[in-house]
Amino acid sequence: MINKIKITIGIPAYNEEANIQNMIKSLLKQKGASFTLEKIVVVLDGCTDNTLKIAQELASKNKIVKVLSDGKRCGKATRLNQIYKLNKSQLVGTFDADILLERDCELELMVKEFLRSKKVNVVAARQYPAPADKIMGRFSNASFMMLQIASSMWRKGNNIHSLQGSASMVRGSFARSLHFPTDTISDQGFLYMSAIKNGKAGFRYSKNTRIIFRSPETFTDWRKLGARTMIYDKENVAKNFGERALIQYKMPKKYIYKAILTVFIRDPIGTIGSILMNIYIRKFPYLFKKRNSGIWEIIVSSKASIKV
C-alpha cells in the first residue's frame, strides 16, 4: 500500500449556474492510485444567480463538497488567496467553474508531475475548446489552438503560455507562501513567475490532460479576453516581477509559424479570421472600466453550458 496524496480542489465562482453542476460532477468522478480527493471547496464571489443553490444541493449529497459564500464581490485574486489560506492538503488545485475535466484520469495525471520531482511547485493542465456554435467562436478556437500547439512545442510545454489560470494545481507548502495582489485581473502570469522564482523546475505542464472550456463567441467578449490575457497579464507580471520578466513571453517564432500552419490545414477560415481578429485587438485593445479592483467584466458567451 502507498500513502496517497491528499488533494483539495478550490473553485472560485461568480454567476456560474450553467456549468457549476457539471464541473463538480467531473471532479467527483476522478480516480487514481496516487491521490485521495479530500475536499472540493466552492468559493462564491457575490453570485446573484442560482450558483449558490445548485452548489448547496450538490454539497448536501456529497460530503466532500463544501460551499463558502459571504455575499461579497471581491474578484478572483481574493478568492484564490482565500482558497490557498484555507488549504490543509498536500496539493491544492484551483479550477474555474466554467470548465470540465473530460475523463476520470485528469487529476491523476497532474499529481504524477509532482511525484516526478520535489522541485515542482505548480502544474498546469492542458485545455481544449468545446466545439463552437458561432463563427466568432470558431475564430476563438483557432486562436487558442495555435497558441496551445506552439507553447506545447516550446520547451515541451514548460513555459508561461502553457499555464491557463483556469486549471492548475499547487503544492500545499508553496501555496502557503503564495499571495495574489488583490488588483490582479489575470492570474496566470503571476502564478507562473511565482512558480519559477527559484528555477524553471518549479513549473510543469501536464501535456496529456484534457480540460474542456468554451471560447468567447462574440466580438466584445473576444476583445475582453484578449485584453486580459495579452495586455493586463503582462502588465501585472512587469509590475510585480520587473520588466525583465516579460522575456518569458518571447516564444521563438518558428513554433508560432508551425502552429499557424498546423491549424490552417485543419481550418483555414478559422485561422485567417483568428489572425485578423488578433491584429485588431492588439491595435484597439478593450479597456476595462475597473482596472484597480481585480474585478473584471464578465465574458458572457464563454459561460454557456458544456457537456462531455
N, C-alpha and C positions, 0 to 999 in steps of 0.2 A: 504494500500500500504506500502511496505517496501522499505527502501533505499538500492538499490542493490549495491553490492561491485564492484568497477571498477577494471578491470584486464588489464594488458599489458602482452603480450607474446613476449619474445625475442628469436630469432632463430639464433645462430651463425652458419655460413655455409662456408664450403670450398669444392668446386667442388661437389655439390650435385644435379646435373642436373637430375639424375634418380629418385629422391624422393621429391624434394622441392615442386613441384606442389601438389602431393598427401598429403604431410604433411600440407601445408597451407589450403587445402580444408578440411582436417579433423578437423582443428581448426575452420574454418568458420561455420561448421555445429553444433558446440557445443551450447547446450541450457541449461537453468537452471533458477530457480526462484530467486537464490541468487546473481547472478552476471550479469554484463554487460561487454562484451569484448570490451574494449575501443580502443585497438591498437594491431596490430601484427607487430613487427619490425624485419625485416630480416637484419642481420648484416653480410655482406660478408667479408671474410678474404683472400683477394687477389685471388679470384677464376680465373681460367684460362679456364673454360669450359663455358657452356651456363646457369649456375645458375643465373647470373645477368639478362639475357634476360628473362628467364622464370619468375623470381620473379617480374620484372618490368611489365610484361604483366598482371600478377595477380593483381598487385597494381593499374594498370590502370582501372581495372574492380571492385575493392573493395577498397573503400576509407579508410578503417581502416588498410589496409596493407601499410606499409612504408618500403622502401629499402634504406639501407645505404651502400655505397661502397667507400672506399678511395684508393683501388687498392693495399693495403699493406698486406703482410702476417705476422701476429703478433702472432698467436696462440690463442687457445680458452680462456685461462685465461684473456687475454687482452680484448677480445670481451665480455666476461661476465661482466667484470668491466665496460665496455662501456654501456652495457645494463642497469646495476644497476644505473649507474650515470644518465642516461637519463630518467629513470622511474619517473613518476608522479602519478601513480595509487596506490591504496591501497594494491594491490598484484601484484607481477611480477613473471611470470612463465618463466623458461628457458628450452627449448626443443631442442634437436638435430634435424637437418634437415632430418636425415635418419630414422625417426620413424614415426608411425601413431597412432592417437587416434582412437581406434577401434569403439567406439559408440559415440553418441552425448551427453553423460552424464559425461564424464571423468573430465572435469573442474569443474562441479558442485560438484562431489564427493570430489575433492581436496579442494574446497572452504569450504565445510562443516566442514572439520577438523579445519580450522582457526576459524570458528564460535563457535566451542565447547570450545575453550579456548583462552584467550588473551595472554597466555604464549607461544603459538606456533609460532615459527619463520620460520620453514621450513617444508614443506610437500612433501614427495616423493610418486610418483606413482608406482603402481605395473606393471611390464613388463612381456611380454610373447614373446618367439621367434617364428618367422614365420616358417612354415614347411621347412625343409632342403631339398636341391636339391642334395647334395653330402654326402658321408659317414662322412667326417670330420665335416660337418655342423650338422650331426646327433649327433656326439660326443659332439660338442659345445652346442647343445640344451640340451642334457642330463646333461652336467656340470652345465649349468645355472639353470636348473630346480632343481637340487639337492641343490644348494645354495639358491635359492628362497624359496623352501619348508622349509629348515632348518631355515632360517632367519625369515620366517613368524611365525614359532612356538616359537622362542626365543623372549621373552618379547612382544609377539603379533606383532612382526614385527618392533617394535620401537628400532632398533639397526643400527649400521653403515653399515651392509651388505645389508640392505634394500634400501639404498639410491644409486641409479644409477644416475650418473651425467647427463644422457641424458633426464631426465624427473622429474623436481622438481618445486616447487612454493615457493616463499619467501614473507614474509610480507614486505610491502614497507618501513616502518620505520626501519626494520632490514637491508634491502638491502642498505640503505644509509650508514650504518657503515661497510658493507661487502666489502672486497678488497682481491682478489686472488693475491698472489705473481706471477709475470709475468713468472717465470720459472716453474710454476705448470704444470705437464704433465697430472696428473689425478686429477680432481677437486672434486670428490665425498667425499673423506675422509676429506678434508679441510672444505667443506661445512657442513658436519655433526658435526665436532668438534666445528665449529663456532656456530652452532645452539644450542648446549647443553652447551655452555660456562657457562651459569647461571642456569643450571639444565636440566635434561633429558626431562622435559616437553616442551622444546624448539623444539623438533622434533616429527613429527607424520608420520605414514605410512598409506597411503590411500589404504587399502588392497583390496577394491572392484573395483579399476580402472583396465583398460585393455589397456596397451600401447604396440604396436607391434613393434618389431625390428628384424633385421636379424643378426644371429650369423655368425662369421667367417667360411668360408668353405674351407680354405687352411691351410696347416701346418704352413707356415710362419706367416699368419695372426693370427692364434691361439696363437703362441708364442709372437707376439707383444702385443695382448690383455692381455695375462697372465702376461707379464712383467709389463704392465701399471697398471693393477688393483691389482696384488698381491705383487708387489715389489715397484714400484715407488710411488704408492699411500701411502703406509706405510712410505716410506722414507720422503715424503712430510709432513705427519702428525707428524712424530717424529721431523723433523726439525723445524716446526712451533709451535708445542704444547708440545714438550718434549717426551722423551722415554716412560714415564708412560702412555701416551695417547694410546699407542699400545695395552693396555689391552682391548680396545673397540672391537678389532678384535677377542678376545678369546671367541669363541662360544662354549658352552658346547657340548661335543662330542655326547651326547645322541640324540641331534637334528640332528647332521650330519648323524649318523647311521640310524635314522628313515627316513631321506630324501633319503639316498642311497638305502635303501630297497624299498621305495615307487617308485622311478624311475626305479629300477631294475625290478620290477614286470611289469612295463609298457614297458620297452625297455632294456632287458638285454645286448644286443650287444652295444647299445649306452652307457650304464652305464659302462661296462668294458672298452670300448675304451676311455671314458672320464677319468676314473681313471688313466689309463696308461699314457694318454697324460698329465694330471696334474702332475703326478710324474716326467715326463720328463722335463716339463718347469720349475719345481722347481729346478731340478738338473742342467739344462742347460738353464738359462734364456736368453731371447733375449736382446741384448744390443743396445739401440737406439744410432744412430750416433750423435744426438743433444740432450743433456740432460739438458742443462742450459738455453735454449731459450724458452721453453714452446711450441715449435713447434714439434709435434711428427710425425713419419712416418705413413702414412695413411693405414688403414686396408681396402684394396680394396674390398675384397669379401663381406663385410657387407654393401656395398653401393648399391648393386643391388636393383632394384625397388621392393617395397612392395605394395600390394593392398589388401583391405579387402572388 
